[in-house]
Amino acid sequence: MAYLTGKPANNVSTVVHRQNLRSFQSPCSGFSLLEVLISLLIFTVGFLGLASLQHIAMKLTHDAVLQNTAADLAESLLTQVRVEGNSSNISVWQMRVNESLPDGKGSLIKQGDNFTVALQWQESVPSAKPGAPQEYRLSFK
């Protein structure tokens, strides 16, 4: 066989035999370690982004629950004032506000025939203004 001796092969069978040997040798296939590490890095950054979004969504959901609680508390005081009139005692309601909302404070302001229920509480950290109290006001006649 001419390909083993190092002499140039001139016959057709030798050339066909060389092509058959090349078909058994696989070209570089699969992934290199660098490609795998880069893909892992991309997936890790994506999953960390999703985890961060989930955390923020949970805090904003908590803030929405606090807003809903404030609206319910204001509505309950409104009903109490409508039933009892000007003589209603709001100290029990203020204790409920303090228990239901973080750093919760509530007040009833009377201006002539108009009443305003004002509520304040501390919001979660990732808000637009961290540390600033959230406020809810409801006015009625």
C-alpha positions as CSV (number, residue, x, y, z in Angstrom):
1,M,0.0,0.0,0.0
2,A,1.4,3.2,-1.1
3,Y,0.0,5.4,1.7
4,L,2.0,3.5,4.3
5,T,5.3,3.8,2.5
6,G,5.2,7.6,2.1
7,K,5.2,7.4,-1.7
8,P,2.7,9.3,-3.6
9,A,-0.4,7.2,-4.4
10,N,-1.3,7.2,-8.0
11,N,-3.8,4.4,-8.3
12,V,-7.5,4.8,-7.7
13,S,-7.9,2.2,-5.0
14,T,-5.3,3.9,-2.8
15,V,-7.2,7.2,-3.0
16,V,-10.5,5.6,-2.2
17,H,-8.9,3.8,0.7
18,R,-7.6,7.1,2.1
19,Q,-11.1,8.7,1.8
20,N,-12.5,5.7,3.7
21,L,-10.0,6.2,6.5
22,R,-10.9,9.9,6.8
23,S,-14.6,9.0,7.2
24,F,-13.8,7.0,10.3
25,Q,-11.9,9.9,11.9
26,S,-14.5,12.3,13.4
27,P,-13.9,16.0,12.9
28,C,-14.1,18.1,16.1
29,S,-17.6,17.6,17.3
30,G,-19.4,18.5,20.6
31,F,-18.9,21.5,22.8
32,S,-15.7,22.9,24.2
33,L,-15.4,23.7,27.8
34,L,-15.3,27.4,27.1
35,E,-18.6,27.2,25.2
36,V,-20.2,25.3,28.1
37,L,-18.9,27.8,30.7
38,I,-20.2,30.8,28.6
39,S,-23.6,29.2,28.3
40,L,-23.7,28.5,32.1
41,L,-22.8,32.1,32.7
42,I,-25.7,33.4,30.5
43,F,-28.2,31.1,32.1
44,T,-27.0,32.1,35.6
45,V,-27.4,35.8,34.9
46,G,-30.9,35.1,33.5
47,F,-32.0,33.1,36.5
48,L,-30.6,35.7,38.9
49,G,-32.6,38.3,37.0
50,L,-35.8,36.2,37.4
51,A,-35.2,35.7,41.1
52,S,-34.7,39.4,41.6
53,L,-38.0,40.1,39.7
54,Q,-39.8,37.5,41.8
55,H,-38.5,39.2,45.0
56,I,-39.6,42.6,43.9
57,A,-43.0,41.3,42.8
58,M,-43.6,39.8,46.2
59,K,-42.7,43.1,48.0
60,L,-45.0,45.1,45.7
61,T,-47.8,42.5,46.3
62,H,-47.3,43.1,50.0
63,D,-47.6,46.8,49.5
64,A,-50.8,46.3,47.5
65,V,-52.2,44.3,50.4
66,L,-51.3,47.1,52.8
67,Q,-53.1,49.6,50.5
68,N,-56.2,47.4,50.4
69,T,-56.1,47.1,54.2
70,A,-55.9,50.9,54.6
71,A,-58.9,51.3,52.3
72,D,-60.9,48.7,54.3
73,L,-59.9,50.5,57.6
74,A,-61.0,53.9,56.2
75,E,-64.3,52.4,55.0
76,S,-64.9,50.9,58.4
77,L,-64.4,54.2,60.1
78,L,-66.6,55.9,57.5
79,T,-69.4,53.4,58.3
80,Q,-68.9,53.9,62.1
81,V,-69.2,57.7,61.7
82,R,-72.3,57.4,59.6
83,V,-74.0,55.2,62.1
84,E,-72.9,56.9,65.4
85,G,-72.6,60.5,64.0
86,N,-70.2,63.0,65.6
87,S,-70.1,61.2,68.9
88,S,-68.1,58.2,67.6
89,N,-65.1,57.2,69.5
90,I,-62.2,56.4,67.2
91,S,-59.6,55.1,69.7
92,V,-60.5,51.4,69.1
93,W,-60.2,52.1,65.3
94,Q,-56.8,53.7,65.8
95,M,-55.6,50.6,67.7
96,R,-56.8,48.5,64.8
97,V,-54.9,50.7,62.4
98,N,-51.7,50.4,64.5
99,E,-52.0,46.6,64.6
100,S,-52.9,46.2,60.9
101,L,-50.4,48.5,59.2
102,P,-46.7,48.7,59.9
103,D,-46.1,52.0,61.9
104,G,-49.8,52.7,61.2
105,K,-51.4,56.0,62.2
106,G,-55.0,57.0,61.6
107,S,-57.0,60.2,62.2
108,L,-60.4,61.6,61.5
109,I,-60.5,65.3,60.5
110,K,-63.8,67.2,60.7
111,Q,-64.1,70.4,58.6
112,G,-67.7,71.7,58.7
113,D,-69.9,68.9,57.3
114,N,-67.0,67.2,55.7
115,F,-65.0,64.4,57.3
116,T,-61.6,63.2,56.1
117,V,-60.0,59.8,57.2
118,A,-56.2,60.0,56.9
119,L,-54.0,56.9,57.2
120,Q,-50.2,56.6,57.2
121,W,-48.0,53.6,57.3
122,Q,-44.5,52.5,56.4
123,E,-44.1,50.9,52.9
124,S,-41.6,48.2,51.8
125,V,-38.0,49.0,50.9
126,P,-38.0,48.9,47.1
127,S,-40.6,51.6,46.8
128,A,-40.1,54.8,44.9
129,K,-39.2,56.6,48.1
130,P,-37.7,54.2,50.6
131,G,-38.4,55.2,54.1
132,A,-41.2,57.6,53.1
133,P,-44.6,56.8,54.6
134,Q,-47.5,55.8,52.4
135,E,-50.7,57.8,52.8
136,Y,-54.4,57.1,52.1
137,R,-57.1,59.8,52.5
138,L,-60.9,59.3,52.2
139,S,-63.2,62.3,52.4
140,F,-67.0,62.2,52.8
141,K,-70.0,64.3,53.8
